Amino acid sequence: QVQLVESGGGLVEPGGSLRLSCAASGGIFRIVTSTMNWYRQAPGKERELVATTTRDGREGFADSAVGRFTISRDNVKNTVYLQMDSLKPEDTAVYYCNLHSQNRDYWGQGTQVTVSS
């Protein structure tokens, strides 16, 4: 069973930056052969896809994240990152890492990001 552990969340002022990490371990899937996604869910809202990186290097971002967020992966460390810059209060949410491979999905426990002055 794949385990995903997110870290790096916290409280940051508007305009600040955070880097989230998602470390994968266990199971038979490695991030190098998987699509890795970052989702977020704000209170009272549905979970939304924020950023994605595929096994062949393609990337995609939600409109709200374009130009501010960067997704990257370290295949040796089996870890994916989400660099978030120019953060806004509306970025406040629980951020979840998702591994998608062979029609299976695995989720981390989430990490809270709060953007507030």
Secondary structure in CASP SS format (residue, H / E / C, confidence):
PFRMAT SS
TARGET T0000
AUTHOR 0000-0000-0000
METHOD secondary structure of the structure
MODEL  1
Q C 1.00
V C 1.00
Q E 1.00
L E 1.00
V E 1.00
E E 1.00
S E 1.00
G C 1.00
G C 1.00
G E 1.00
L E 1.00
V E 1.00
E C 1.00
P C 1.00
G C 1.00
G C 1.00
S C 1.00
L E 1.00
R E 1.00
L E 1.00
S E 1.00
C E 1.00
A E 1.00
A E 1.00
S E 1.00
G C 1.00
G C 1.00
I C 1.00
F C 1.00
R C 1.00
I H 1.00
V H 1.00
T H 1.00
S C 1.00
T E 1.00
M E 1.00
N E 1.00
W E 1.00
Y E 1.00
R E 1.00
Q E 1.00
A C 1.00
P C 1.00
G C 1.00
K C 1.00
E C 1.00
R C 1.00
E E 1.00
L E 1.00
V E 1.00
A E 1.00
T E 1.00
T E 1.00
T C 1.00
R C 1.00
D C 1.00
G C 1.00
R C 1.00
E E 1.00
G E 1.00
F E 1.00
A C 1.00
D C 1.00
S C 1.00
A C 1.00
V C 1.00
G C 1.00
R C 1.00
F E 1.00
T E 1.00
I E 1.00
S E 1.00
R E 1.00
D E 1.00
N C 1.00
V C 1.00
K C 1.00
N C 1.00
T E 1.00
V E 1.00
Y E 1.00
L E 1.00
Q E 1.00
M E 1.00
D C 1.00
S C 1.00
L C 1.00
K C 1.00
P H 1.00
E H 1.00
D H 1.00
T C 1.00
A E 1.00
V E 1.00
Y E 1.00
Y E 1.00
C E 1.00
N E 1.00
L E 1.00
H E 1.00
S E 1.00
Q C 1.00
N C 1.00
R E 1.00
D E 1.00
Y E 1.00
W E 1.00
G C 1.00
Q C 1.00
G C 1.00
T E 1.00
Q E 1.00
V E 1.00
T E 1.00
V E 1.00
S C 1.00
S C 1.00
END
